[in-house]
């Protein structure tokens, strides 16, 4: 079959154009798929079961909790009705102002203790804070009276003032004092201005700066109970030391539960809780646990020392 020069030229031109159309089609198909995933997520959120509205049987004092005492009695946590328990029959007590370190391997259930206190799952058993059973406390009151600093700091698109005080409850001088305590002004001059704009999720800040802003937010609200969930695990050693110094100084009278993998950060705690498979296997003073050569905490400390020597 003989082809003329014009036909050959037309075929080559169309072949070149086809590659462009194919690339455009692939891009469009990927975008459609991404958009459908967004719709799927919206549908999932729409189908979420609403948390029950709790009507308190007694009036919750405005200053609750005042002492910061925590009591767990046979507490079991499930994230779904058909899932296996994450925490199994936990019972322990924490005195007001006591500093508790919580350690254990990954997946042992350390972070689930925070979820249980904040009632972020299906909780059975009894949790009392200053003698008040948390299952009868409205969730908005419960969660607003306890300070939580997590491994992934939460920031919003807006001014520094909005991120420190989103409900606009405090004067600017209180916010500035909190920034001075966490020494943010030393890292960047922008933090001396409460109108400094923070991008979504704090994308224009370092991880250490984001964590210090969350720490300042907790200082401002003066919570009596502070839950620290691996808050210094992803920051450098200098920022970690700064965070620990702030916790010792500004949270001296607070009840502090510190969840961490860095054993050196909890050696100064009043007591250390060792969690494994959702159960407490050790709970005592650091010096007592270190004397138990057969215990899990003793084993964890030795492993850490061996790794440092290597």
N, C-alpha and C positions, 0 to 999 in steps of 0.2 A: 504494500500500500504506500503510495507516494503522497507526501505532504508538501504543501507549498511553504515558502518561507514565512508568509503571513500567518499560516495556521500554527507553525512551530512557535513563532513569537507569541501568539495568543495563548498557547498552552503553557509556555514558561511564565507569562505574566499572571495567569490564573493560579498557577502552582505557588508562586510567591505570595499572592494575595491570600491563598488558602491558609498558609501558615499563620498569617496575622489574624484571620478570622478564628482559627483554632485556638490561638493564645487568648484572644478576647473571650471566647466561649468558656474556656477553662476558668478564667478569672471570674466570670459572671456566675458560674456554677458554684465555685467556692464561696463567693459572697452570699449566694442564696442559702447555702448550707449553714453558714455562720448566722444569718438572720433567723433561720428556722430554729437553731439552737437557742437563740435569745427568746423566741416565742415559747419554746418548750420550757424554759426556766420560769417564765412569767406564769405559765399554766401550773407549774409545780408549786410556786408560791401561792397562787390563788387557791390551790387545793389543800394548803396547810391547815391543820386543825388549830383553831384559835385556843390560846391559853385561857384557862378558866378565870373569871373575875372573882376574886376572893373578897368577901365581905367580912371584915374583922369582927370577932366576937367581943373583943375589948378594944379600947382606944389605945393606939400605939403612940407613946410619948414622942414629942417632937425631937428630943435629943437622943432617942434610941438609936443604936445601943450606947450605953454610957460606960459600962465596964468592959465589954468586949469578950465576955465569956461564951464559949462554944461547947455544946454537948451533942455528941452523936450517940444514938441508941439503936442498935440493930438496923442500921441503914443499908438499904439495897438500892442500887441505881441501874436503870435500864434506859437506853435511848429510844427503843421501840418496844411495843408490847410483846412482839414475837421474838425479840432478840435475847441473847443470854445476858445475865447480869454482868455489869462492868465492875461494880463494887459489891462485895459479898459480906453482909452482916457486920458492918463496921461499927465499933463502939469505942469511943474515946472522949476525953474532955480536955479543953484548953482553958487555962485561967486567963483572966483579964490582964492585958499587957504582956502576956507570954510570947516568946519568939520560938516558933516551931519550924524546923527544917524538914522537908519531905523529899525523900530520895527513893530511887528504884530504877530498874531497867526500863527501857522504852516499851510502852504498852502495859506497864504494870498497873496503871490506874491513878497515877499521881494527879494529872490534870482533871480527872473526873471528880476529885474532891472539890475543886473549884466549881465545877458544873453542878454538883450536888448542893453546895451551899447557896448557889444562885438559882437553884431549882430549874435547871435547863434540860431536864429529862424527867423520866418517870421515877419518882422517889418514894420509897416505902420505908417505914421506920420513923423515928423522931429526930429532928434537928432543932435544938433550942439555942437561941442567942439571947443572953441575959434573961433566961427563964421564959422567953416567948417562943412558942412553937411556930416555926417558919411556915408551916403549911396553912396557918390561919392569918398570915400577914400578906397584904396585897403585894403583888410582884413589883409594882412600881416603887413602893416604899422600900421593900427588901433590897432591891438592886441599886437603889439610889443611896442607901446608907452604908454600902460596903464598897471599898476601893479595890479595883482590880487592875493590875498592870500585867499585860500578857506578853508573850514572846513576839507577837506581831503587833506593833503599835498602831492604834487606830487614829487617823487624822482626817479632817474634812477640808474640802476646798473652801477657802475663806481666809479671814484675817487671823493673825496670831491670837488676838483677843477672843475671837469666836471659838477657836480650838481650845483655849484655856477655860473659858466660861461660856459655853454655848447657851445657857439659860439666862445669862446676863444677871447673875445674882450678886456679884461682888464688884467693889470699886476697883479702879485701875491701879491704885497704890498696892492693893492686895496682890494683884497679878504681877506687878513689877517685883514685889518682894519674893514671890515664888520663883520668878526667873532668876533672881539674884542667888537664891539658895541652890539652884541646880547649875549655876555658873554658865548659863547659856550666853550671857553677854560677853564672856571671854572668848567664845568660839567665833562669834560673828556679830558685827555692829547692828545688823538688821534686827536682831532679837531685842534691842533696846527700844524698838518701836512696835507698839501693839497693833498697828495698822499694817504691819508687814504681811504680805499675801502669801499664803501657803497653797500650793497646787494640790490637786486631788491625790489622796493617799500620801501626801507629803513627798511627792516625787522630786521636789527641788531641795530636799534636805537629806542629810546622811542618816543612817540607821540610828547612830548614837544620838543625834539631835532629836529625832522623832521620839526616841525612848525617854529623853530628858523632858520633853514637852509633856508627855503622858505622866511622868513623875511629878512635874510641877502642877498639873491638873489635880492630882491626888492630894498634894500638899494644900492646895487652895481649899478643898472641900473639907479638910480636917476629919477624915473618916476615922472611926475608932477601930475598925477591923480592916486590915490590908491583906490582899491576896496577891502574891507575886509568883507568876507562872513563867519561869525561865526568862525573866525580863532582861537578864544581862548575858544570855547565852550567845547572842550574835554580835556583841559589841567588843571593842578592843579592851585590852587590860586596863588602860587608864580610865576609860569610861566606866568600866566595871567597878574599879576602886572608888570612883566618884559616887556611883549609885549606892554602893554599900555604905559609904560614909554618910550619905544623906539619910539612908534608912536608919542607921544607928542614932543619928542626931535628931532628926525631925519626927521619926516614928517611935521614939523612945518609950512613950506611954501607950502606944497602940499594940493591939494584938496582931502579930504578923505571921502569916503562913507563907513560907518560901519554898517553892518547888524548883529544884535545880538539879543539874548534872555535875556542877562544879562544887565538889565537896568542901573546898576551902572557904566558900561563901557562907556555909552554915555551921562551921565549927564553933562559932561564938553563940549559937542559938542555945536557948535554955534546954530544949529537948529535940531529939531527932526521931522522925518516924520513917521506918523502912517499909515500903509497900511492895508486894509481889502477888501477881494474879488477883488483884482486887482485894487483898487482905493485908492486915497489919501483922508483920512478922516480928518487928522490933519497935519499941517506943520507949526511949529513956534518954538520960543525959549523955552527951557525947563521950565523956570520960568513962562512963559505965559501959557503953557499947564497945569502946576500943579495948576494954579489958576482956571482952568475950571473944576469944580466938576462934570459936566455932560459929560465930554469928555472921550474918550477911553483911553488915556494915563494916566489920573488921576485914572481910574479904574484899569489899569494894575499895577501901582505903589502901590495902596492900597492892591491889591491881593498879591503882592510880600511881602509887610510888614506883612500881616496877616499870610502868610506861614512861615516867619522867626520867628514870635512870637510863633507859634505852635511848 
